[in-house]
Amino acid sequence: MKKSINHLILFGLIQIILCTTGLGQSKVQPYAGLYFSEDGAMYYIGPSYQLGLDVPIKGNFLLNGYGHYFSATAFGGRYEVYTTGLMIRYHFGKKSKRWYAAIGLVYQDAEEESDFWDDLMTRSIFLPGYRLGYTFFSKKYVFYPELSAMGPYSYHSGNSIELFTLPSVGIRVKRRPSVRIVK
């Protein structure tokens, strides 16, 4: 899991460099997010954090890359997950472009230690990822309240299925680009 935390730190440093060099004001738009997340079984629940980059492609489409970190404890157990993802986001509508949906591929590195099993359970998997949200504008910032999830994931050779791993509800915030936003 140390490798995953190193990736999150590296992703954060890249964002700081993009913001301080002025590239954050161009096409690349860095953001930060605060979420309320849970594991798929709703056993571990708590806050999670996300850092990402939005890159406008064409029209209502954006490319979104991100790193998401969640760690929680419950009843003597510990769950830690790091997710990186790449998604295509589409903003609905011609005038406001406020509602959006995204789909893409995510890589999830999870570790669970519990009193219920004797050993450490780990998984490193690729899954489809999903987002649905709405856009709010202020003078300096753009806010994206959204639902986020990935899955499905099959446990124990297909005997049980987790519909969504790491379902999250939260808000992303980024500095408002100087142009291109239509209310």
C-alpha angles and dihedrals in degrees: 000000000000087000090057093050089050089054090052091050091048091050089051092050091051089053093050090051091049092050097045096045094053095250088113087068093054128060096311109079115190120203142179128215139197117203142176105228141175139186116258093264092052089237098119116044131172149099123319135185135223136193121187152153129234119203118186110228109179135321111332095351128102133178112227126195121180150161119220126191127194129172128170142159129212134168095348094316133110129208124187127175135176119192130187120188146177117205141172111227124200124198112211123224134035102246111032103020088197103136116065142175129194137193130183149121123296134187115215125196109188135175127188128186116183143164088235094069130038099226139047114270115214135174135181111188145155115233139168112262130209138194135182123181153135132243126232122185131208127175094271107014143046118217124203115191105190152159116237133185144148133208166005102234125181120217128200099013094310098314093119132022129207106208094202129013116206101001108195139185119194150107134275121204130197137166111269113253112241094238141015098054114120120189 
